[in-house]
Amino acid sequence: MPTTARVPIDPGEAENITFDFGPAMSPGVYITNVNSITCSAVVNAAADPDPQSRVLSAGMLMPSAETGAADAAMRALFGNMIAGVVYQLQCIVSCIDSQRLPIRWHIRCAEPPGT
């Protein structure tokens, strides 16, 4: 699945981010396992020696917002990021039909305007 850019996140912010696999799944297919939730620094990586610590919660399965299919999306809390760093957030899941699907987000951490 493609990498998608998100709006910037503030350094002190914590945000629930949803990875919606519904559009890639056939009817009746659902997630059976969240294999990994990762955070890596891809721009200005030296500024964050521990990007995986930006994952603040375990994943929680939920319905797909796009298709309505049960257990077709995963949400996790990310935050406490460092300004100036662009992060890649990735979730890989396994499905009942043996598919193994990834979704990647790129998110930039930036100070809010006027600070």
N, C-alpha and C positions, 0 to 999 in steps of 0.2 A: 504494500500500500504506500502511497506517496508520503513524502515529508511535507508538512504544512506549517506555515508561519502563524504565530499567534500575536496578539497585541502585547506590548511590553508589560512586564510585571515590576512593581516597585520593590526595592530591597527588603523592606520590612513586611511585605505582604505575604500571606499564605492563601493559596487558591486551590480549590478542587478543580482538577482538570479531568475531563472525560475523554476516553478513547472509545469511539463508537465503531464497532466492527459490523454492525447490522447490515450496511449496504454490501458488504463482501460475502455475506452468508446466505445460503439457500434457505427457503422456508423450512422450519422445523429444526434447523441447526442452532446449537447454542454452545456457549463457552463452558468447557469442563475444568479448565485449569488456567490460572494466571501464572505463566512460566517465569516472567521477570518484569520488573518495573525498574528502569534505570534512568539516571540523569548524568550526562557528561557535558563538559565544557568544550565547545567547538570554536569559539572566538574569544581571545584573551584568556585562554585556559590557565595560564600561570597565575592569574589573580585568584583562582579558586582551587586550592590543593585537594579538596574533598567534595566534589560535586554530587556524589551519591548521597551525601548527608542532606541534600535539598529535597529528597523524598521523605515526607513527614508522616506517611501512613501506609498501611497495607492497602491493597486494591480491594474495591467492593464492586461486585457484579450488580448490574442494573439493566433495565430495559433499554433498547436502542431508541434514542430520540428520533431517529430518521425513519425506522421501520416499525417500531413498537414491539419488536421481537423480545421476548424475555431472555435475560442473561446473555445479551448480545453486545453489551458495553461494559466498560470498567472505569471506575473513578478512583482517583487517589489525590491526596493533598501534597502539594509542592510549595516550597517557600524558603524564606531566609536567604534569598539569592544575593549575589554580589553585583553591584552596579558596574556596567561596562562589559559584562560577560554575556555571551549568547550560549544558551544551553540547548542540548538535544534531549528531549524526554522521550522515552521509548517504552512501549508495553508490548509484550509478546504473549499470546494466548494459544491454548490448544482447544480444539472444538470436537464435538461428538463425532463428526465425520472424518476425523484424523487430520484436518487442516491445522496448520500452525501459522498464525497470522501476526504480523507486526504492524504497529502504527507508530510513527515518529512525529513529534512536534518540535519546531524550533521556537524558542522564546527568548527574547532579549530582556535583560534586567536593566532598568534605567531609573534614575532619580526622577520623581515627578517634576513637571515644569514649575519653575519658580522657586526651586529649593537650592 
